[in-house]
Amino acid sequence: MNSIYPKWPVYVGWSETLKCRGMFASSDIKKGEVIEKCPLILIKYEDERKKLESRPSGNIIDNYYYDWDDNNWCLPLGYAMLYNHSYQPNAEYVFDYTNELLVYVAVTDIAKESEILVNYNGFPEDQNPIDSWFKEYDGRNIV
């Protein structure tokens, strides 16, 4: 590895629990440590109907948008789309409005090789069901 590139604290792996790809710790991560800073693509709400439906594109990519502010959704880049959901997360995402970033931060110590999980509701303690957020496309269940 070239020394000018930092070692990534995460890698893409296979979640045996969820039977899909997910993000895993490549080394121990301490509580409060930033895991990843994901740049964003901001997408303006085209109209109030789409804003209320939270469906900017009408296809599977809608499952990966976040509500950003009163005028935009955001589509995160980096590994953001691969962090899986849990109601007992070990990480959270935080909106950095100043720098237009989605920042993933450890909320517990995370051991090397552990899957990194976030609560898709936005707050680690939020137990509201998330299944209504996700849409089925071509008969494939997303959650």
MARBA-3410 file (N, C-alpha, C, O; in Angstrom, 1 decimal):
143
0.8,-1.2,0.0,0.0,0.0,0.0,0.9,1.2,0.0,1.9,1.3,0.7 ~ 0.5,2.2,-0.8,1.3,3.4,-0.9,1.0,4.2,0.4,-0.2,4.4,0.8 ~ 2.0,4.8,1.0,1.9,5.5,2.3,1.1,6.8,2.2,0.7,7.3,3.2 ~ 0.9,7.3,1.0,0.2,8.6,0.9,-1.3,8.3,1.1,-2.1,9.3,1.3 ~ -1.8,7.1,1.0,-3.2,6.8,1.2,-3.4,6.3,2.6,-2.8,5.3,3.0
-4.4,6.9,3.3,-4.7,6.4,4.6,-5.3,5.0,4.6,-6.0,4.7,3.6 ~ -5.1,4.3,5.6,-5.8,3.0,5.7,-7.3,3.2,6.1,-7.6,3.9,7.0 ~ -8.2,2.6,5.2,-9.6,2.8,5.5,-10.0,2.0,6.7,-9.6,0.8,6.9 ~ -10.8,2.6,7.6,-11.2,1.8,8.8,-12.4,0.8,8.5,-12.8,0.1,9.4 ~ -12.8,0.8,7.2,-13.9,-0.1,6.9,-13.6,-0.8,5.6,-12.8,-0.4,4.8
-14.4,-1.9,5.4,-14.3,-2.6,4.1,-15.7,-3.2,3.8,-16.5,-3.4,4.7 ~ -16.0,-3.5,2.6,-17.2,-4.1,2.1,-17.1,-5.6,2.3,-16.2,-6.2,1.9 ~ -18.1,-6.2,3.0,-18.1,-7.6,3.3,-19.6,-8.1,3.1,-20.5,-7.4,2.7 ~ -19.7,-9.4,3.5,-21.0,-10.1,3.4,-21.7,-10.2,4.8,-21.1,-10.8,5.7 ~ -22.9,-9.6,4.9,-23.6,-9.7,6.2,-24.3,-11.1,6.2,-25.3,-11.3,5.5
-23.8,-12.0,7.1,-24.5,-13.3,7.2,-25.9,-13.1,7.8,-26.8,-13.9,7.5 ~ -26.1,-12.1,8.7,-27.3,-11.9,9.3,-28.4,-11.4,8.3,-29.5,-11.9,8.3 ~ -28.0,-10.5,7.5,-29.0,-9.9,6.5,-28.9,-10.5,5.1,-29.8,-10.2,4.3 ~ -27.9,-11.3,4.9,-27.7,-11.9,3.5,-27.6,-10.9,2.4,-28.2,-11.0,1.4 ~ -26.7,-9.9,2.7,-26.5,-8.9,1.7,-25.1,-8.2,2.0,-24.5,-8.6,3.0
-24.6,-7.4,1.1,-23.4,-6.6,1.4,-23.6,-5.7,2.6,-24.7,-5.3,2.9 ~ -22.5,-5.4,3.3,-22.5,-4.5,4.4,-21.1,-3.9,4.6,-20.2,-4.3,4.0 ~ -21.0,-3.0,5.6,-19.7,-2.4,5.9,-19.2,-3.0,7.2,-19.9,-3.2,8.2 ~ -17.9,-3.3,7.2,-17.2,-4.0,8.4,-16.0,-3.2,8.8,-15.4,-2.5,8.0 ~ -15.6,-3.3,10.1,-14.5,-2.6,10.6,-13.2,-3.4,10.2,-13.1,-4.6,10.5
-12.3,-2.7,9.6,-11.0,-3.3,9.2,-10.0,-3.2,10.4,-8.9,-3.8,10.3 ~ -10.3,-2.5,11.4,-9.5,-2.4,12.6,-10.5,-1.9,13.8,-11.6,-1.6,13.5 ~ -10.0,-2.0,15.0,-10.9,-1.5,16.1,-11.2,0.0,15.9,-10.3,0.7,15.5 ~ -12.4,0.3,16.2,-12.9,1.7,16.1,-13.4,2.1,17.4,-14.3,1.4,18.0 ~ -12.9,3.2,17.9,-13.4,3.7,19.3,-14.6,4.5,19.2,-14.9,5.2,18.2
-15.4,4.5,20.2,-16.6,5.3,20.3,-16.3,6.8,20.1,-15.3,7.3,20.6 ~ -17.1,7.5,19.3,-16.8,8.9,18.9,-15.9,9.1,17.7,-15.8,10.2,17.2 ~ -15.3,8.0,17.3,-14.4,8.1,16.1,-15.2,8.3,14.8,-16.2,7.6,14.6 ~ -14.7,9.1,13.9,-15.3,9.3,12.6,-14.9,8.1,11.8,-13.7,7.8,11.7 ~ -15.9,7.4,11.2,-15.7,6.2,10.4,-15.5,6.6,8.9,-14.6,6.2,8.2
-16.4,7.5,8.5,-16.3,7.9,7.1,-17.0,9.3,6.9,-18.0,9.5,7.6 ~ -16.5,10.1,6.0,-17.2,11.3,5.6,-17.6,11.2,4.1,-16.7,11.1,3.3 ~ -18.9,11.1,3.9,-19.3,10.9,2.5,-19.8,12.2,1.8,-20.6,12.9,2.4 ~ -19.2,12.5,0.7,-19.7,13.6,-0.1,-21.1,13.3,-0.6,-21.5,12.2,-0.6 ~ -21.8,14.4,-1.0,-23.2,14.2,-1.4,-23.5,14.8,-2.7,-22.8,15.7,-3.2
-24.6,14.3,-3.3,-25.2,15.0,-4.5,-26.5,15.5,-4.0,-27.3,14.7,-3.6 ~ -26.7,16.8,-4.1,-28.0,17.4,-3.7,-29.0,17.4,-4.9,-28.6,17.8,-6.0 ~ -30.2,17.0,-4.6,-31.2,17.0,-5.6,-32.4,17.8,-5.2,-33.0,17.5,-4.1 ~ -32.7,18.9,-5.9,-33.9,19.7,-5.5,-35.2,19.0,-5.6,-35.4,18.2,-6.5 ~ -36.1,19.3,-4.7,-37.4,18.8,-4.8,-38.1,19.3,-6.1,-38.1,20.6,-6.2
-38.6,18.5,-6.9,-39.2,19.0,-8.2,-40.6,19.6,-7.9,-40.9,20.6,-8.5 ~ -41.3,19.0,-7.0,-42.6,19.5,-6.6,-43.0,18.9,-5.3,-42.4,18.0,-4.8 ~ -44.1,19.5,-4.7,-44.5,19.1,-3.3,-44.9,17.7,-3.3,-44.7,17.1,-2.2 ~ -45.5,17.1,-4.3,-46.0,15.8,-4.3,-44.8,14.8,-4.1,-44.9,13.9,-3.2 ~ -43.8,15.0,-4.9,-42.6,14.1,-4.8,-41.9,14.3,-3.4,-41.4,13.3,-2.9
-41.9,15.5,-2.9,-41.3,15.7,-1.6,-42.1,14.9,-0.5,-41.4,14.3,0.3 ~ -43.4,15.0,-0.6,-44.2,14.3,0.4,-44.1,12.8,0.3,-44.1,12.1,1.3 ~ -43.9,12.3,-0.9,-43.8,10.9,-1.2,-42.4,10.4,-0.9,-42.1,9.2,-0.8 ~ -41.4,11.3,-0.8,-40.0,11.0,-0.6,-39.6,10.0,-1.7,-38.8,9.1,-1.5 ~ -39.9,10.3,-3.0,-39.6,9.5,-4.1,-39.1,10.4,-5.2,-39.8,10.8,-6.1
-37.8,10.7,-5.2,-37.3,11.6,-6.3,-37.2,11.0,-7.6,-37.4,11.7,-8.6 ~ -36.9,9.7,-7.7,-36.7,9.1,-9.1,-37.7,8.1,-9.5,-37.8,7.8,-10.7 ~ -38.4,7.5,-8.6,-39.4,6.4,-9.0,-38.8,5.1,-9.3,-39.4,4.3,-10.0 ~ -37.5,4.9,-8.8,-36.9,3.5,-9.0,-36.2,3.2,-7.7,-36.2,3.8,-6.7 ~ -35.4,2.1,-7.8,-34.8,1.5,-6.6,-33.8,2.5,-5.9,-33.6,2.4,-4.7
-33.3,3.4,-6.6,-32.3,4.4,-6.0,-33.0,5.2,-5.0,-32.4,5.8,-4.1 ~ -34.4,5.3,-5.0,-35.1,6.1,-4.0,-34.8,5.6,-2.6,-34.9,6.3,-1.6 ~ -34.5,4.3,-2.5,-34.2,3.8,-1.1,-32.9,4.3,-0.5,-32.6,4.0,0.6 ~ -32.1,5.0,-1.3,-30.8,5.5,-0.8,-30.8,7.0,-0.6,-29.7,7.5,-0.1 ~ -31.8,7.7,-0.9,-31.8,9.2,-0.7,-32.1,9.5,0.8,-32.7,8.7,1.5
-31.6,10.6,1.2,-31.9,11.1,2.5,-32.6,12.5,2.3,-32.4,13.2,1.4 ~ -33.5,12.8,3.3,-34.1,14.2,3.3,-32.9,15.1,3.8,-32.4,14.8,4.9 ~ -32.6,16.1,3.1,-31.4,16.9,3.4,-31.9,18.2,4.1,-31.5,18.5,5.3 ~ -32.7,19.0,3.4,-33.2,20.2,4.0,-34.6,20.5,3.4,-35.2,19.6,2.8 ~ -35.1,21.7,3.6,-36.4,22.0,3.1,-36.5,22.0,1.5,-37.7,22.1,1.0
-35.4,22.0,0.8,-35.4,22.1,-0.6,-34.8,20.9,-1.3,-34.9,20.8,-2.6 ~ -34.1,20.1,-0.6,-33.3,19.0,-1.3,-33.4,17.7,-0.6,-33.5,17.6,0.6 ~ -33.2,16.7,-1.4,-32.8,15.4,-1.0,-31.3,15.3,-1.2,-30.7,16.2,-1.8 ~ -30.6,14.3,-0.6,-29.2,14.1,-0.9,-29.0,12.7,-1.2,-29.6,11.8,-0.6 ~ -28.1,12.4,-2.1,-27.7,11.1,-2.5,-26.2,11.0,-2.0,-25.4,11.6,-2.6
-26.0,10.2,-1.0,-24.6,10.1,-0.5,-23.7,9.3,-1.4,-24.2,8.3,-2.0 ~ -22.4,9.6,-1.5,-21.4,8.8,-2.2,-20.6,8.1,-1.2,-21.0,7.9,0.0 ~ -19.5,7.6,-1.6,-18.6,6.8,-0.7,-19.4,5.5,-0.4,-20.0,4.9,-1.3 ~ -19.2,4.9,0.8,-19.8,3.7,1.2,-21.2,3.8,1.8,-21.7,2.9,2.3 ~ -21.7,5.0,1.9,-22.9,5.3,2.6,-24.1,4.4,2.3,-24.8,4.0,3.2
-24.2,4.0,1.1,-25.3,3.1,0.7,-25.2,1.7,1.2,-26.1,0.9,1.0 ~ -24.1,1.3,1.8,-23.8,0.0,2.2,-23.9,-0.3,3.7,-23.7,-1.4,4.1 ~ -24.1,0.8,4.4,-24.2,0.6,5.9,-25.6,0.0,6.1,-26.6,0.6,5.7 ~ -25.7,-1.1,6.8,-27.0,-1.7,7.1,-27.7,-1.2,8.3,-27.0,-0.5,9.2 ~ -29.0,-1.4,8.4,-29.8,-0.9,9.5,-29.8,-1.9,10.7,-29.8,-3.1,10.6
-29.9,-1.3,11.9,-30.2,-2.0,13.1,-30.8,-1.1,14.1,-30.5,0.1,14.2 ~ -31.7,-1.7,15.0,-32.2,-0.9,16.1,-31.3,-0.9,17.3,-31.6,-0.2,18.3 ~ -30.2,-1.6,17.2,-29.1,-1.6,18.2,-27.8,-1.3,17.4,-26.9,-2.1,17.3 ~ -27.7,-0.1,16.9,-26.6,0.3,16.1,-25.3,0.5,16.9,-25.3,0.8,18.1 ~ -24.2,0.4,16.2,-22.9,0.7,16.8,-22.3,2.0,16.1,-21.2,2.4,16.5
-23.1,2.6,15.2,-22.7,3.9,14.6,-23.9,4.7,14.2,-25.0,4.2,14.3 ~ -23.7,5.9,13.9,-24.8,6.8,13.5,-24.3,7.7,12.3,-23.0,7.8,12.1 ~ -25.2,8.3,11.6,-24.8,9.3,10.6,-25.3,10.6,11.1,-26.3,10.8,11.7 ~ -24.4,11.6,10.7,-24.7,13.0,11.1,-24.6,13.9,9.9,-23.7,13.7,9.1 ~ -25.5,14.8,9.7,-25.5,15.7,8.6,-24.5,16.8,8.9,-24.7,17.5,9.9
-23.6,17.1,8.0,-22.7,18.2,8.1,-23.1,19.2,7.0,-22.6,19.1,5.9 ~ -24.0,20.1,7.4,-24.6,21.0,6.4,-23.6,22.0,5.9,-23.6,22.4,4.7 ~ -22.6,22.4,6.7,-21.6,23.3,6.2,-20.8,22.8,5.1,-20.5,23.5,4.1 ~ -20.4,21.6,5.2,-19.5,21.0,4.2,-20.2,20.0,3.2,-19.6,19.4,2.4 ~ -21.5,19.9,3.4,-22.3,19.0,2.6,-21.8,17.6,2.6,-21.4,17.0,1.5
-21.7,17.0,3.8,-21.2,15.7,4.0,-22.2,14.9,4.9,-22.9,15.5,5.7 ~ -22.2,13.6,4.7,-22.9,12.7,5.6,-21.8,12.0,6.3,-21.0,11.3,5.7 ~ -21.7,12.2,7.7,-20.6,11.7,8.4,-21.0,10.5,9.3,-22.0,10.6,10.1 ~ -20.3,9.4,9.2,-20.6,8.2,10.0,-19.6,8.2,11.2,-18.4,8.3,11.0 ~ -20.2,8.0,12.4,-19.5,8.1,13.7,-19.8,6.9,14.5,-21.0,6.5,14.6
-18.9,6.3,15.2,-19.1,5.2,16.1,-19.8,5.7,17.3,-19.4,6.7,17.9 ~ -20.9,5.0,17.7,-21.6,5.3,19.0,-21.2,4.4,20.1,-21.6,4.6,21.2 ~ -20.5,3.3,19.7,-20.0,2.4,20.7,-18.6,2.0,20.2,-18.2,2.3,19.0 ~ -17.8,1.3,21.0,-16.5,0.8,20.5,-16.9,-0.3,19.5,-17.9,-1.1,19.8 ~ -16.2,-0.4,18.4,-16.5,-1.4,17.3,-15.3,-2.3,17.1,-14.2,-1.7,16.8
-15.4,-3.6,17.4,-14.3,-4.5,17.2,-14.0,-4.8,15.8,-14.9,-4.8,14.9 ~ -12.7,-5.0,15.5,-12.3,-5.4,14.1,-13.1,-6.5,13.7,-13.4,-7.5,14.4 ~ -13.5,-6.5,12.4,-14.3,-7.5,11.7,-15.8,-7.5,12.0,-16.6,-8.2,11.5 ~ -16.2,-6.6,12.9,-17.6,-6.4,13.2,-18.4,-5.6,12.1,-17.8,-4.7,11.5 ~ -19.6,-6.0,11.9,-20.4,-5.2,10.9,-20.8,-3.9,11.6,-21.1,-3.8,12.7
-20.7,-2.8,10.8,-21.0,-1.5,11.2,-22.5,-1.2,10.8,-22.8,-1.3,9.7 ~ -23.3,-0.9,11.8,-24.7,-0.8,11.6,-25.2,0.5,12.1,-24.8,1.0,13.2 ~ -26.2,1.1,11.4,-26.8,2.4,11.8,-28.3,2.2,11.9,-28.9,1.4,11.2 ~ -28.9,3.1,12.6,-30.4,3.1,12.7,-30.8,4.1,11.6,-30.5,5.3,11.6 ~ -31.5,3.5,10.6,-31.9,4.4,9.4,-32.9,5.5,9.8,-33.1,6.4,9.0
-33.4,5.5,11.0,-34.3,6.5,11.5,-33.5,7.8,11.8,-34.1,8.9,11.9 ~ -32.2,7.7,11.9,-31.4,8.9,12.1,-30.9,9.1,13.5,-29.9,9.8,13.8 ~ -31.5,8.4,14.5,-31.1,8.5,15.9,-30.9,7.0,16.4,-31.8,6.2,16.2 ~ -29.8,6.7,17.0,-29.6,5.4,17.5,-30.7,4.8,18.3,-31.0,3.5,18.3 ~ -31.4,5.6,19.1,-32.4,5.0,20.0,-33.8,5.0,19.4,-34.8,4.5,20.1
-34.0,5.5,18.2,-35.3,5.6,17.6,-35.8,4.2,17.1,-35.1,3.5,16.3 ~ -36.9,3.7,17.7,-37.4,2.3,17.4,-38.6,2.3,16.4,-39.2,1.3,16.3 ~ -38.9,3.4,15.8,-40.0,3.5,14.8,-39.7,2.5,13.6,-38.5,2.4,13.2 ~ -40.7,1.9,13.1,-40.5,0.9,12.0,-40.0,1.7,10.8,-40.4,2.8,10.5 ~ -39.1,1.1,10.0,-38.5,1.7,8.8,-39.1,1.1,7.6,-38.9,1.6,6.5
-39.9,0.0,7.6,-40.3,-0.7,6.4,-41.1,0.1,5.5,-41.1,-0.1,4.3 ~ -41.8,1.2,6.0,-42.6,2.0,5.1,-41.8,2.9,4.2,-42.3,3.4,3.2 ~ -40.5,3.1,4.6,-39.6,4.0,3.8,-39.2,3.3,2.5,-39.0,4.0,1.5 ~ -39.1,2.0,2.5,-38.5,1.2,1.4,-39.6,0.8,0.5,-40.7,0.4,0.9 ~ -39.3,0.9,-0.8,-40.2,0.5,-1.9,-39.7,-0.8,-2.5,-38.5,-1.1,-2.6
-40.7,-1.6,-3.0,-40.4,-2.8,-3.8,-40.3,-2.4,-5.2,-41.2,-1.7,-5.7 ~ -39.4,-2.9,-6.0,-39.3,-2.7,-7.4,-39.1,-4.0,-8.0,-38.2,-4.8,-7.6 ~ -39.8,-4.3,-9.1,-39.7,-5.6,-9.8,-39.9,-6.8,-8.9,-39.3,-7.8,-9.0 ~ -40.8,-6.6,-7.9,-41.2,-7.7,-7.0,-40.1,-8.1,-5.9,-40.3,-9.0,-5.2 ~ -39.0,-7.3,-5.8,-38.0,-7.6,-4.9,-38.2,-6.9,-3.6,-38.3,-5.6,-3.6
-38.3,-7.5,-2.5,-38.5,-6.9,-1.2,-37.1,-6.3,-0.8,-36.1,-7.0,-0.8 ~ -37.1,-5.0,-0.4,-35.9,-4.3,-0.1,-35.5,-4.5,1.4,-34.3,-4.6,1.7 ~ -36.5,-4.5,2.3,-36.2,-4.7,3.7,-36.5,-6.1,4.1,-36.3,-6.5,5.3
END
